[in-house]
Amino acid sequence: MTRVEVQRLTLPPGFKAGPHTHPGPAVCYVTEGRILFQVKGQPARYYTAGQTIFEPASTPIERFDNNSSSAPTTFIATYLLGDLDTELLHRLP
């Protein structure tokens, strides 16, 4: 890993990221709301404000959802990237 990118992201109510991977590991700190997170082959877990989510590199993420139908969820995402990584997220079919 040769660079770091940090973003503050907001998921609208009911948002579902869909299956995806990241080229490098990602660490997400939930600042508001609740996220339903699941790595392929593992049980789904809820994360709330103050908790940290680890997304391993090149590993299918099945769920990264805002389950609230009325409130947004906000988090700070830190992506560890290589020189050739041009995209932060790769959608899976």
C-alpha positions in Angstrom: 0.0 0.0 0.0 1.4 3.4 -1.0 -1.4 5.8 -0.4 -4.4 6.5 1.8 -7.8 8.1 0.8 -10.3 9.2 3.4 -13.9 10.1 2.7 -16.9 11.1 4.8 -19.9 9.2 3.3 -23.7 9.3 4.0 -26.0 6.5 3.1 -29.6 7.6 2.5 -32.4 5.7 4.3 -32.8 2.2 2.9 -29.5 2.3 0.9 -28.0 -1.0 0.0 -24.4 -1.0 -1.4 -24.8 -4.4 -3.0 -22.0 -7.0 -3.3 -18.6 -5.4 -3.8 -14.8 -5.6 -3.1 -12.1 -3.1 -2.4 -8.6 -3.3 -4.0 -7.0 -2.7 -0.6 -8.3 -2.9 3.0 -10.9 -0.3 4.1 -11.7 0.8 7.6 -15.0 2.5 8.3 -15.8 4.5 11.5 -19.6 4.9 11.9 -20.4 8.4 13.1 -24.2 8.3 12.9 -26.9 5.6 12.4 -26.5 1.9 11.9 -25.0 -0.3 9.2 -25.8 -3.9 8.5 -22.4 -5.4 7.3 -21.6 -8.9 6.0 -18.4 -10.4 4.6 -19.2 -13.4 2.3 -19.4 -16.6 4.3 -19.7 -14.8 7.6 -22.8 -13.8 9.6 -24.2 -10.3 9.2 -23.6 -7.8 12.0 -24.9 -4.4 12.9 -22.5 -1.5 13.6 -23.6 1.7 15.3 -22.1 5.1 16.0 -18.6 4.8 17.6 -17.9 1.3 16.1 -15.4 0.5 13.4 -15.9 -1.9 10.4 -13.0 -3.6 8.7 -13.3 -4.6 5.0 -10.5 -6.9 4.0 -8.9 -6.4 0.6 -10.2 -8.3 -2.4 -12.8 -10.0 -0.3 -16.5 -10.0 -1.3 -18.7 -7.8 0.9 -22.2 -9.1 0.7 -24.0 -6.3 2.7 -23.2 -2.7 3.6 -26.7 -1.4 4.2 -28.5 1.4 6.0 -31.5 -0.6 7.3 -33.3 2.5 8.5 -36.2 3.6 6.4 -36.2 7.1 7.8 -32.7 8.2 8.9 -29.3 8.5 7.0 -26.2 6.8 8.2 -22.8 8.5 8.1 -19.3 7.1 8.3 -15.7 7.9 7.7 -14.0 5.5 5.3 -10.2 5.1 5.1 -9.0 3.2 2.1 -5.4 1.8 1.9 -4.4 1.8 -1.8 -1.6 0.9 -4.1 -0.2 3.1 -6.9 -2.2 1.4 -9.6 -5.6 1.4 -7.7 -7.9 3.8 -9.6 -11.2 2.8 -8.1 -12.1 2.4 -4.4 -14.9 -0.1 -5.0 -15.5 -2.9 -7.5 -19.2 -4.0 -7.9 -19.8 -7.7 -8.1 -22.6 -9.3 -10.1 
